[in-house]
């Protein structure tokens, strides 16, 4: 690790120009820097927690021989994490001759802006879509805009502007030049900064990271910042020592080998979900509803797992399919089942100086019966009242093994082990199902909160097991009418 002097800088590209930003407080957000220092006030602060999208910007970074463009929330991104990347704000879309970018012109022509507060954020989400997808479907557009809230337009004209922005003469980014510029910015060694307000470390290898964390076990590991960022913006917490994972190239890899999907600790939710859904398509809807595109672009799957929220949606899904964790402490590694990580509410089995290096997910078994259900008040961007994932193997019509994992039902993501044990060897039929529903409801003691009452959670989890049965009963195709009736009555 190379120690840098006080007032070291973060280096990034902005509108074709290298920017060197003196660093004093590593928890200063990108949005604060844009508005207060650069006076780029197009990016707005609406929520300061990554929900409203008014601050959306686009960040580009090297990905192999090319570039990866992604929309993120500037309000919860710490400024030093921009080091080595390229930034695009709504002001970046301006042209020398004053013409609007096709994304902007389409918003004007199709009346996508009223009060205008949210418009720059929408523009940047649309810009990322425009750059990455030449022929988006309506579902792609809805997904791209899921992280942007508008109180005025009702969204119809914004969606229309998205659909029509490809009708104008195309404007592209000079990728080749930007790749060369970012290669010039790339650091050969990690950063270790003793700043005025705190320490900030950004290693580039796993070995550096492991040694740093072993020597500084009190440090906060930072990945996407979608949770840690809120500690600063909402709870006003001070973080005197940060270790950022985003530049550890080995941790940004996904490997599929020997029947295992290995997801590194710095792999974003976007990339992790794309790979997992290839093997487990039953997770597609839940992963889409998991968070907005900007949050998925920044947050990491390992970060979500390490956070260990009892209402985190990824944990029940991963537990149900038998995911394991590879842990690292110094030079030592060990593995454990994901479900064994959680000891009690926000308490885990990690030792001091130990971190999750990767999640290991078995490749799909074709005989697996699997369903994933998320119940929440809103479709997009809402925390689950109940997340239930049911996995089962049948030997003929008998249950040979099962794994039922639920979120929102206990202080930790938890398996219904008693119900699973009772089901072993039972015939998968209506009478068995009803007894299993009763046992499942009795196995948990959920709490009541603003999202749901304990009675609702108990009944809903049992009813979701019934739905799983209806969708997987042996030798009988579930009539679509039954699905629709069940959806309405539940």
C-alpha positions as CSV (number, residue, x, y, z in Angstrom):
1,X,0.0,0.0,0.0
2,X,1.3,3.4,-0.9
3,X,0.7,6.1,1.7
4,X,-0.4,9.4,0.2
5,X,0.1,12.8,1.9
6,X,-2.8,14.8,3.5
7,X,-5.0,16.5,0.9
8,X,-4.5,13.7,-1.7
9,X,-6.8,13.8,-4.6
10,X,-9.5,11.7,-6.3
11,X,-9.0,11.8,-10.1
12,X,-11.8,11.4,-12.6
13,X,-12.9,12.5,-16.0
14,X,-15.7,15.1,-16.5
15,X,-16.7,16.3,-19.9
16,X,-13.4,15.2,-21.4
17,X,-11.3,16.9,-18.8
18,X,-9.4,15.3,-15.9
19,X,-10.5,16.6,-12.5
20,X,-8.3,16.3,-9.4
21,X,-10.4,16.8,-6.3
22,X,-8.6,17.4,-3.0
23,X,-9.9,15.0,-0.3
24,X,-10.4,15.9,3.3
25,X,-13.6,14.0,4.3
26,X,-14.0,10.6,2.6
27,X,-17.7,10.5,3.4
28,X,-18.5,13.7,1.5
29,X,-21.0,12.7,-1.1
30,X,-20.7,13.2,-4.8
31,X,-23.9,15.3,-4.8
32,X,-22.5,17.7,-2.2
33,X,-19.4,18.2,-4.4
34,X,-21.4,18.7,-7.5
35,X,-23.7,21.3,-6.1
36,X,-21.4,23.1,-3.6
37,X,-18.1,23.1,-5.4
38,X,-18.8,22.7,-9.1
39,X,-22.2,24.5,-8.9
40,X,-23.7,21.8,-11.1
41,X,-27.1,22.3,-9.5
42,X,-29.0,20.3,-12.1
43,X,-28.5,17.3,-9.8
44,X,-31.0,17.8,-7.0
45,X,-31.3,16.5,-3.5
46,X,-34.8,15.1,-2.9
47,X,-34.4,12.3,-0.4
48,X,-30.6,11.9,0.3
49,X,-31.2,8.1,0.5
50,X,-31.2,6.9,-3.1
51,X,-35.0,6.7,-3.4
52,X,-36.3,9.6,-5.5
53,X,-33.7,9.7,-8.3
54,X,-33.5,13.5,-8.5
55,X,-29.7,13.3,-8.1
56,X,-29.1,10.6,-10.7
57,X,-25.8,10.8,-12.6
58,X,-24.1,8.4,-15.0
59,X,-20.7,6.9,-14.2
60,X,-18.5,5.1,-16.7
61,X,-15.6,2.8,-15.8
62,X,-13.3,0.5,-17.6
63,X,-14.7,-3.0,-18.2
64,X,-12.2,-5.2,-20.0
65,X,-11.3,-3.4,-23.2
66,X,-14.5,-1.3,-23.2
67,X,-16.6,0.9,-21.0
68,X,-19.6,0.3,-18.6
69,X,-22.1,3.1,-18.3
70,X,-24.4,3.1,-15.4
71,X,-26.8,5.4,-13.6
72,X,-26.2,5.8,-9.9
73,X,-27.5,8.0,-7.1
74,X,-25.0,10.9,-6.4
75,X,-26.6,11.5,-2.9
76,X,-25.2,8.3,-1.4
77,X,-22.0,7.9,-3.4
78,X,-18.9,9.0,-1.5
79,X,-16.7,11.2,-3.5
80,X,-13.4,9.2,-3.3
81,X,-15.2,6.2,-4.9
82,X,-15.3,8.1,-8.2
83,X,-11.5,7.8,-8.5
84,X,-10.5,6.4,-11.9
85,X,-13.9,6.8,-13.4
86,X,-15.8,9.2,-15.7
87,X,-18.7,11.2,-14.6
88,X,-21.7,12.5,-16.7
89,X,-24.2,15.0,-15.2
90,X,-27.1,16.6,-16.9
91,X,-24.8,19.5,-17.7
92,X,-22.5,17.1,-19.6
93,X,-25.2,16.7,-22.3
94,X,-24.8,20.2,-23.6
95,X,-23.4,20.6,-27.1
96,X,-21.1,23.3,-28.4
97,X,-23.8,24.7,-30.7
98,X,-26.5,24.7,-28.1
99,X,-28.6,21.8,-29.4
100,X,-30.3,19.6,-26.9
101,X,-29.3,15.9,-26.6
102,X,-31.9,13.6,-28.2
103,X,-33.0,12.5,-24.7
104,X,-33.6,16.1,-23.7
105,X,-35.3,17.1,-27.0
106,X,-37.6,14.1,-26.7
107,X,-38.6,15.2,-23.2
108,X,-39.4,18.7,-24.5
109,X,-41.3,17.5,-27.5
110,X,-43.4,15.0,-25.7
111,X,-44.1,17.2,-22.6
112,X,-42.2,15.0,-20.1
113,X,-41.4,17.9,-17.7
114,X,-43.7,20.0,-15.6
115,X,-42.3,21.5,-12.4
116,X,-38.8,20.3,-13.5
117,X,-37.3,19.3,-10.1
118,X,-37.1,15.6,-11.1
119,X,-36.3,16.2,-14.7
120,X,-32.5,16.2,-14.6
121,X,-32.6,12.8,-12.8
122,X,-35.0,11.4,-15.4
123,X,-32.8,12.7,-18.1
124,X,-29.7,10.9,-16.8
125,X,-31.6,7.6,-16.3
126,X,-32.8,8.0,-19.9
127,X,-29.3,8.8,-21.0
128,X,-27.9,5.6,-19.5
129,X,-30.7,3.6,-21.2
130,X,-30.1,5.5,-24.5
131,X,-26.4,4.6,-24.4
132,X,-26.8,0.9,-23.3
133,X,-30.0,-0.2,-25.1
134,X,-30.8,0.6,-28.7
135,X,-34.2,-1.0,-28.7
136,X,-35.7,-1.1,-25.2
137,X,-39.0,-2.8,-24.6
138,X,-41.7,-1.1,-22.5
139,X,-40.5,-3.3,-19.5
140,X,-36.9,-2.1,-20.0
141,X,-38.1,1.5,-19.9
142,X,-40.2,1.0,-16.8
143,X,-37.3,-0.7,-15.1
144,X,-34.8,2.1,-16.1
145,X,-37.1,4.7,-14.7
146,X,-38.1,2.8,-11.5
147,X,-35.7,4.8,-9.4
148,X,-37.0,8.2,-10.5
149,X,-40.1,9.7,-8.9
150,X,-42.3,12.4,-10.4
151,X,-45.3,14.1,-8.7
152,X,-46.5,16.0,-11.8
153,X,-46.7,14.1,-15.0
154,X,-48.2,10.8,-14.2
155,X,-45.2,9.2,-16.1
156,X,-47.0,8.7,-19.4
157,X,-45.3,11.5,-21.3
158,X,-41.9,10.5,-19.8
159,X,-42.4,7.0,-21.0
160,X,-43.4,8.3,-24.4
161,X,-40.3,10.5,-24.5
162,X,-38.2,7.4,-23.7
163,X,-39.8,5.5,-26.5
164,X,-39.3,8.3,-29.0
165,X,-35.8,9.5,-28.1
166,X,-34.3,7.1,-30.7
167,X,-36.1,8.9,-33.5
168,X,-33.6,11.8,-33.5
169,X,-30.2,11.9,-35.1
170,X,-28.0,9.7,-32.8
171,X,-25.5,11.3,-30.5
172,X,-22.7,9.0,-29.1
173,X,-19.9,9.2,-26.6
174,X,-16.4,8.9,-28.0
175,X,-15.7,5.6,-26.2
176,X,-12.2,5.1,-27.6
177,X,-10.9,8.5,-26.3
178,X,-12.6,7.9,-22.9
179,X,-11.0,4.4,-22.6
180,X,-7.6,5.9,-23.2
181,X,-8.2,8.7,-20.7
182,X,-9.4,6.2,-18.0
183,X,-6.4,4.0,-18.6
184,X,-4.1,7.0,-17.9
185,X,-6.0,7.5,-14.6
186,X,-5.7,3.9,-13.5
187,X,-3.6,3.5,-10.4
188,X,-1.0,0.7,-10.2
189,X,-1.2,0.6,-6.4
190,X,-3.9,1.1,-3.9
191,X,-4.6,4.3,-2.0
192,X,-4.1,4.6,1.7
193,X,-5.0,8.1,2.9
194,X,-4.6,9.7,6.3
195,X,-7.1,12.5,5.9
196,X,-8.1,15.3,8.2
197,X,-11.5,13.7,9.0
198,X,-10.7,10.0,8.6
199,X,-8.7,7.3,7.0
200,X,-9.6,6.0,3.6
201,X,-8.2,2.9,2.0
202,X,-8.8,1.6,-1.5
203,X,-6.7,-1.5,-2.1
204,X,-6.4,-3.1,-5.5
205,X,-5.8,-6.8,-4.5
206,X,-7.5,-9.2,-2.2
207,X,-4.3,-9.8,-0.3
208,X,-4.0,-6.0,0.4
209,X,-7.6,-5.9,1.5
210,X,-7.2,-8.9,3.8
211,X,-4.1,-7.4,5.5
212,X,-5.6,-4.0,5.8
213,X,-8.7,-5.3,7.5
214,X,-6.8,-7.6,9.7
215,X,-4.7,-4.7,11.0
216,X,-7.8,-2.4,11.1
217,X,-10.7,-4.6,12.2
218,X,-12.6,-1.6,13.5
219,X,-12.7,-0.1,9.9
220,X,-16.0,0.0,8.0
221,X,-15.9,-2.0,4.7
222,X,-17.5,0.0,1.9
223,X,-18.8,-1.5,-1.3
224,X,-21.7,0.2,-3.1
225,X,-22.6,2.6,-0.3
226,X,-26.4,2.0,-0.7
227,X,-26.6,1.2,3.0
228,X,-23.5,2.9,4.5
229,X,-24.3,6.1,2.6
230,X,-27.5,6.4,4.6
231,X,-25.6,6.1,7.9
232,X,-23.9,9.4,6.9
233,X,-26.8,11.3,5.2
234,X,-29.6,10.2,7.6
235,X,-28.0,9.1,10.8
236,X,-25.1,11.6,10.6
237,X,-22.7,8.9,11.8
238,X,-19.0,9.5,11.6
239,X,-16.9,6.8,9.9
240,X,-13.3,7.3,11.0
241,X,-11.9,4.5,8.9
242,X,-13.2,3.2,5.5
243,X,-11.9,0.4,3.3
244,X,-13.4,0.5,-0.2
245,X,-13.7,-2.7,-2.2
246,X,-14.6,-1.2,-5.5
247,X,-11.1,-1.3,-7.0
248,X,-10.2,-4.9,-6.1
249,X,-10.5,-6.4,-9.5
250,X,-10.5,-10.0,-8.3
251,X,-13.6,-9.3,-6.2
252,X,-15.5,-7.9,-9.2
253,X,-15.6,-11.3,-11.0
254,X,-18.3,-13.8,-11.5
255,X,-17.1,-17.4,-12.2
256,X,-19.1,-20.4,-13.1
257,X,-17.1,-23.6,-12.6
258,X,-17.5,-27.1,-11.3
259,X,-21.2,-26.6,-10.7
260,X,-20.8,-23.4,-8.7
261,X,-21.6,-19.8,-9.4
262,X,-19.0,-17.7,-7.6
263,X,-20.0,-14.0,-7.0
264,X,-17.2,-11.8,-5.7
265,X,-17.7,-9.3,-2.9
266,X,-17.5,-6.3,-5.3
267,X,-19.9,-7.6,-7.9
268,X,-22.9,-5.3,-8.3
269,X,-26.4,-6.4,-7.7
270,X,-27.1,-5.7,-11.4
271,X,-24.3,-8.1,-12.6
272,X,-25.0,-10.7,-9.9
273,X,-28.7,-10.8,-10.6
274,X,-28.2,-11.1,-14.3
275,X,-26.0,-14.2,-13.8
276,X,-28.2,-15.8,-11.1
277,X,-31.4,-15.4,-13.1
278,X,-29.7,-17.3,-16.0
279,X,-29.7,-20.3,-13.8
280,X,-32.7,-19.5,-11.6
281,X,-35.3,-17.7,-13.7
282,X,-37.8,-18.0,-10.8
283,X,-35.9,-15.1,-9.1
284,X,-36.4,-12.7,-12.0
285,X,-39.4,-10.8,-10.7
286,X,-38.1,-10.5,-7.1
287,X,-34.7,-9.3,-8.3
288,X,-36.3,-6.7,-10.6
289,X,-38.4,-5.5,-7.6
290,X,-35.4,-5.7,-5.2
291,X,-34.4,-2.1,-5.8
292,X,-34.2,0.6,-8.5
293,X,-31.7,0.4,-11.3
294,X,-29.3,3.0,-9.8
295,X,-29.3,1.2,-6.5
296,X,-28.7,-2.2,-8.2
297,X,-25.9,-0.5,-10.2
298,X,-24.1,0.6,-7.1
299,X,-25.0,-1.9,-4.4
300,X,-23.4,-5.4,-4.2
301,X,-24.9,-8.8,-3.5
302,X,-22.3,-9.6,-0.8
303,X,-23.0,-6.2,0.8
304,X,-26.7,-7.0,1.1
305,X,-25.9,-10.4,2.6
306,X,-23.3,-9.0,5.0
307,X,-25.8,-6.4,6.1
308,X,-28.0,-9.2,7.3
309,X,-31.3,-7.3,7.5
310,X,-34.2,-9.6,8.5
311,X,-36.2,-8.1,5.6
312,X,-33.4,-8.4,3.0
313,X,-34.7,-10.2,0.0
314,X,-31.6,-11.8,-1.4
315,X,-30.9,-13.9,1.7
316,X,-34.0,-16.1,1.6
317,X,-33.5,-16.7,-2.1
318,X,-29.8,-17.7,-1.7
319,X,-30.5,-19.8,1.4
320,X,-33.2,-21.8,-0.4
321,X,-30.8,-22.8,-3.1
322,X,-28.0,-23.8,-0.8
323,X,-25.6,-20.9,-1.1
324,X,-22.4,-20.9,0.9
325,X,-20.0,-18.1,1.8
326,X,-16.2,-18.1,1.4
327,X,-14.8,-16.0,4.3
328,X,-11.3,-14.5,4.5
329,X,-9.3,-13.4,7.5
330,X,-5.7,-12.5,6.7
331,X,-4.3,-15.4,4.7
332,X,-6.9,-17.9,6.1
333,X,-10.1,-18.9,4.3
334,X,-13.1,-20.9,5.5
335,X,-16.6,-21.7,4.2
336,X,-20.0,-21.7,5.9
337,X,-23.6,-22.1,4.8
338,X,-25.2,-18.7,4.3
339,X,-27.9,-19.4,6.9
340,X,-25.2,-20.0,9.6
341,X,-23.9,-16.5,9.2
342,X,-26.8,-15.0,11.1
343,X,-26.9,-15.4,14.9
344,X,-29.4,-12.8,16.0
345,X,-30.8,-9.4,14.9
346,X,-27.9,-7.6,13.1
347,X,-25.4,-10.0,14.6
348,X,-23.3,-12.4,12.6
349,X,-20.6,-15.1,12.9
350,X,-17.8,-13.1,11.3
351,X,-14.6,-12.8,13.4
352,X,-12.8,-9.5,13.9
353,X,-11.0,-8.7,10.7
354,X,-12.9,-11.3,8.7
355,X,-14.9,-10.5,5.6
356,X,-17.0,-12.2,3.0
357,X,-14.8,-12.8,-0.1
358,X,-17.5,-14.5,-2.3
359,X,-20.9,-16.1,-2.4
360,X,-20.9,-19.7,-3.8
361,X,-24.2,-20.7,-5.3
362,X,-24.9,-24.2,-6.7
363,X,-25.7,-24.3,-10.4
364,X,-29.4,-25.1,-11.0
365,X,-30.6,-28.7,-10.5
366,X,-33.1,-29.4,-13.3
367,X,-35.3,-31.4,-10.9
368,X,-35.6,-28.6,-8.4
369,X,-39.1,-27.2,-7.7
370,X,-38.6,-23.5,-6.9
371,X,-40.7,-20.4,-6.4
372,X,-39.9,-17.0,-5.0
373,X,-42.6,-14.6,-3.6
374,X,-42.3,-11.0,-2.5
375,X,-45.2,-9.3,-0.7
376,X,-44.9,-5.5,-0.4
377,X,-47.2,-2.5,-0.5
378,X,-45.6,-1.2,-3.8
379,X,-44.3,-3.2,-6.7
380,X,-41.1,-1.2,-7.2
381,X,-38.5,-0.2,-4.6
382,X,-40.4,-1.4,-1.5
383,X,-39.2,-3.4,1.5
384,X,-40.9,-6.7,1.8
385,X,-43.5,-7.5,4.4
386,X,-42.8,-11.1,3.6
387,X,-40.3,-12.7,1.3
388,X,-40.8,-16.5,1.0
389,X,-38.7,-18.8,-1.1
390,X,-39.7,-22.5,-1.4
391,X,-37.4,-25.2,-2.9
392,X,-38.2,-28.8,-3.0
393,X,-37.3,-32.2,-4.6
394,X,-39.8,-34.9,-5.2
395,X,-39.2,-38.6,-5.4
396,X,-42.2,-39.6,-7.4
397,X,-44.9,-37.9,-5.4
398,X,-43.1,-37.9,-2.1
399,X,-41.0,-35.0,-0.7
400,X,-37.3,-36.1,-0.7
401,X,-36.0,-32.8,0.6
402,X,-37.1,-29.2,0.9
403,X,-35.7,-25.8,2.0
404,X,-38.2,-23.1,2.9
405,X,-36.5,-19.7,3.6
406,X,-38.3,-16.6,4.7
407,X,-37.6,-12.9,5.3
408,X,-39.7,-10.6,7.5
409,X,-40.8,-13.5,9.8
410,X,-38.0,-13.4,12.4
411,X,-35.1,-11.3,13.6
412,X,-32.9,-12.9,10.9
413,X,-33.6,-14.5,7.5
414,X,-34.6,-18.0,8.6
415,X,-35.4,-21.5,7.4
416,X,-38.6,-23.3,8.4
417,X,-36.6,-26.3,9.5
418,X,-39.4,-27.9,11.6
419,X,-41.8,-27.8,8.6
420,X,-39.1,-29.1,6.3
421,X,-38.3,-32.0,8.7
422,X,-42.0,-33.0,8.9
423,X,-42.4,-32.9,5.2
424,X,-39.6,-35.4,4.6
425,X,-41.0,-38.5,2.9
426,X,-44.6,-37.2,2.9
427,X,-46.7,-37.3,-0.3
428,X,-47.0,-33.9,-1.9
429,X,-50.8,-33.7,-1.9
430,X,-53.6,-31.5,-0.5
431,X,-53.8,-33.0,3.0
432,X,-50.0,-32.8,3.4
433,X,-50.1,-29.2,2.2
434,X,-52.7,-28.1,4.7
435,X,-50.8,-29.7,7.6
436,X,-47.5,-28.0,6.3
437,X,-49.3,-24.6,6.2
438,X,-50.4,-25.0,9.8
439,X,-46.9,-26.0,10.9
440,X,-45.3,-23.2,8.9
441,X,-47.6,-20.5,10.5
442,X,-46.8,-21.9,13.9
443,X,-43.0,-22.1,13.4
444,X,-42.5,-18.3,13.3
445,X,-43.4,-15.5,15.7
446,X,-43.3,-12.4,13.5
447,X,-43.7,-8.9,14.7
448,X,-46.1,-6.2,13.7
449,X,-44.8,-3.0,12.2
450,X,-45.7,-0.3,9.6
451,X,-45.4,-2.9,6.8
452,X,-47.6,-5.6,8.1
453,X,-49.2,-7.1,11.3
454,X,-47.9,-10.3,12.7
455,X,-51.2,-12.0,11.9
456,X,-50.9,-10.9,8.3
457,X,-47.4,-12.2,8.0
458,X,-48.3,-15.6,9.5
459,X,-51.4,-16.1,7.2
460,X,-49.5,-14.7,4.2
461,X,-46.6,-17.1,4.6
462,X,-48.9,-20.1,4.9
463,X,-50.9,-19.0,1.9
464,X,-47.7,-18.5,-0.2
465,X,-46.9,-22.2,0.6
466,X,-50.3,-23.1,-0.7
467,X,-49.6,-21.1,-3.9
468,X,-46.3,-23.0,-4.2
469,X,-48.2,-26.3,-4.0
470,X,-50.8,-25.2,-6.6
471,X,-48.0,-24.3,-9.0
472,X,-45.9,-27.5,-8.4
473,X,-48.4,-30.3,-7.6
474,X,-47.4,-33.5,-9.3
475,X,-48.8,-34.4,-12.6
476,X,-51.3,-31.5,-12.8
477,X,-50.8,-28.3,-14.8
478,X,-52.2,-25.3,-12.9
479,X,-54.9,-23.7,-14.8
480,X,-54.3,-19.9,-15.4
481,X,-57.7,-19.2,-14.0
482,X,-56.7,-20.7,-10.7
483,X,-53.6,-18.5,-10.6
484,X,-55.7,-15.4,-11.2
485,X,-58.3,-16.3,-8.7
486,X,-55.7,-17.0,-6.1
487,X,-53.9,-13.8,-6.8
488,X,-57.1,-11.8,-6.3
489,X,-58.2,-13.6,-3.1
490,X,-54.7,-13.5,-1.5
